[in-house]
Amino acid sequence: MDILACPVCKHHPLLLEVEREMAGEVMEGRLLCQRCKAVYPIEDGIPDMLPPE
């Protein structure tokens, strides 16, 4: 988490919202950029860091 930055505006750090956790790992949730308000979903433990359309 400490090294992730928003691919759109390069803001660091991103805010993590956890919906489901398993064995200390985030399985479902999202990462939020507090500067540009971009949202990056986390599904099956994998964050989708592609810039929003």
N, C-alpha and C positions, 0 to 999 in steps of 0.2 A: 504493500500500500504506500509506503514512503516514497517510492520512486515513480509512481503513476502520476501523469499529468494529463490534462485535457488536450486531445489532439487538435481541437479547434483553436483555442486561445492560449494554450500552453500553461494555464493556471495550475498551480500545485499547492496543496494536496487536494484531492477529490474527497467529497463526503460519501461515506459508505452507509447504505441502508440495507440491512439484512432482513430477508423474509424467511429463509430457511438455512439452518446450519447443521452440519453433520461432522462429528469428530473434530470440532474446532475449525472446520473449513466452511466458507460461505458457499452454499450450493445455489441459492436463488436470492436475488436482490437487485440492487442497482448502484451505480456510481453517479454522483451528481457534481457538476461543476458549479461552484457558487458564483463565479464571475459571469459566464455566458449562458448559464442555465441548461446546458446540454445534459442529456440523460443517457447513460450507458448501461444496458441491462446485463445482469449476470444470470446465466442459465446453465445448469448442470456443472457449476463450479467454474465456468469459463466466462470472463468478461468480454463483451462485444465492444471493442474500443474504436469501431469505425465511426467516423464523423456522421452525425445525423444528416439526413437528406434535406 
